[in-house]
Amino acid sequence: MTEKLHLTPEDEFPEDLSEVEDKDLQVLDSQVQRQLDHEYVADGEPNPETEFRHYDLDEEFSERDKRSD
């Protein structure tokens, strides 16, 4: 997993989030959230790729929550 604080749209992103360990998924989520924050401040709106990644991460967290019940 990368040590960057944010994940740009050009950076690699896992194809299958279900294969990512919980801790790495949380790091990835933090990186994408930081990128979203940066894009809002710098550009006034998020990059569509960053939005898709954020949505995919939310979906994966929801799936994991369902399986842990």
One Martini backbone bead per residue (centre of mass of N, CA, C, O) as a GRO file, in nm:
protein
   69
    1MET     BB    1   0.099   0.034   0.019
    2THR     BB    2   0.079   0.351   0.010
    3GLU     BB    3   0.220   0.664   0.170
    4LYS     BB    4   0.020   0.851   0.087
    5LEU     BB    5  -0.223   1.099   0.170
    6HIS     BB    6  -0.314   1.079  -0.132
    7LEU     BB    7  -0.537   0.991  -0.421
    8THR     BB    8  -0.511   1.012  -0.733
    9PRO     BB    9  -0.660   0.941  -1.033
   10GLU     BB   10  -0.375   0.817  -1.142
   11ASP     BB   11  -0.371   0.624  -0.934
   12GLU     BB   12  -0.383   0.333  -0.810
   13PHE     BB   13  -0.661   0.091  -0.801
   14PRO     BB   14  -0.844  -0.146  -0.694
   15GLU     BB   15  -1.052  -0.371  -0.848
   16ASP     BB   16  -1.091  -0.547  -0.567
   17LEU     BB   17  -1.201  -0.466  -0.253
   18SER     BB   18  -1.251  -0.754  -0.123
   19GLU     BB   19  -0.919  -0.808  -0.115
   20VAL     BB   20  -0.893  -0.597   0.102
   21GLU     BB   21  -0.783  -0.512   0.380
   22ASP     BB   22  -0.909  -0.336   0.632
   23LYS     BB   23  -0.672  -0.144   0.685
   24ASP     BB   24  -0.624  -0.069   0.382
   25LEU     BB   25  -0.908   0.043   0.336
   26GLN     BB   26  -0.884   0.277   0.537
   27VAL     BB   27  -0.648   0.413   0.399
   28LEU     BB   28  -0.782   0.452   0.124
   29ASP     BB   29  -1.014   0.625   0.228
   30SER     BB   30  -0.838   0.855   0.335
   31GLN     BB   31  -0.704   0.928   0.065
   32VAL     BB   32  -0.966   0.994  -0.088
   33GLN     BB   33  -1.071   1.211   0.104
   34ARG     BB   34  -0.831   1.403   0.072
   35GLN     BB   35  -0.870   1.440  -0.231
   36LEU     BB   36  -1.148   1.562  -0.220
   37ASP     BB   37  -1.074   1.805  -0.052
   38HIS     BB   38  -0.866   1.918  -0.250
   39GLU     BB   39  -1.056   1.953  -0.495
   40TYR     BB   40  -1.252   2.152  -0.367
   41VAL     BB   41  -1.039   2.371  -0.310
   42ALA     BB   42  -0.883   2.386  -0.594
   43ASP     BB   43  -1.157   2.329  -0.805
   44GLY     BB   44  -1.466   2.311  -0.665
   45GLU     BB   45  -1.442   2.000  -0.758
   46PRO     BB   46  -1.462   1.680  -0.827
   47ASN     BB   47  -1.339   1.410  -0.953
   48PRO     BB   48  -1.497   1.147  -1.088
   49GLU     BB   49  -1.296   0.927  -0.994
   50THR     BB   50  -1.303   1.000  -0.695
   51GLU     BB   51  -1.604   0.955  -0.659
   52PHE     BB   52  -1.610   0.656  -0.739
   53ARG     BB   53  -1.417   0.561  -0.518
   54HIS     BB   54  -1.586   0.653  -0.280
   55TYR     BB   55  -1.830   0.481  -0.346
   56ASP     BB   56  -1.689   0.204  -0.347
   57LEU     BB   57  -1.600   0.217  -0.053
   58ASP     BB   58  -1.879   0.245   0.075
   59GLU     BB   59  -1.985  -0.024  -0.034
   60GLU     BB   60  -1.775  -0.206   0.104
   61PHE     BB   61  -1.840  -0.126   0.393
   62SER     BB   62  -2.135  -0.218   0.383
   63GLU     BB   63  -2.079  -0.515   0.321
   64ARG     BB   64  -1.910  -0.571   0.575
   65ASP     BB   65  -2.129  -0.499   0.777
   66LYS     BB   66  -2.332  -0.718   0.691
   67ARG     BB   67  -2.135  -0.967   0.746
   68SER     BB   68  -2.096  -0.892   1.066
   69ASP     BB   69  -2.403  -0.948   1.170
   0.00000   0.00000   0.00000
